[in-house]
Amino acid sequence: MRPSLVGGWLLSLAVAGVGGYGLARSADAEPAPAGPTVQEQLELQHALLVSLRAQVSALDLKLADLSRSRAPVVVAAPSALAATALASGAPAAPDAPREVAREDAEELLARGEEVVVSALGTGRWRTEDVLALRAVLPGMPKAQREALLRRLITARNEGRLTPDEGGPLF
């Protein structure tokens, strides 16, 4: 055989051997995980369940507060209401629902402030704090909610607040 043919033949055997070895090694390797593990998925579902439970509890409390604070509704004839309004010079549609909504928002803001101030006082953010904050956040006005969350996140980032668990702040 000619030396150039032998060299080419040996080179092709070497390349095939290395390629085969690499192919065999890749078949032995464990596949990379495609997504979250079952444990992580269960933890996410548990966190969602806790959040929903807190929201339902908050709505139950709000409903109980509303039912206790409201006076019984007296239904009068529309003509009697119009006559009374004209006689007194008062507007026909009172702003009572707006006042109740404003008071509810102020109460929710006060509860949220209390939770954050208490946590900042201890320097710890507990699971109970998370649940209490989740219960009041949906009913708070947007500007106050953002200010409260900004205060909470800033305290966490500055290290003045450490969560007991590795979960979300709210």
Secondary structure, 3 states (H helix, E strand, C coil): CCHHHHHHHHHHHHHHHHHHHHHHHHHHCCCCCCCCCHHHHHHHHHHHHHHHHHHHHHHHHHHHHHHHHCCCCCCCCHHHHHHHHHHHCCCCCCCHHHHHHHHHHHHHHHHHHHHHHHHHHHCEECHHHHHHHHHHHHHCCHHHHHHHHHHHHHHHHCCCCEECCCCCCC
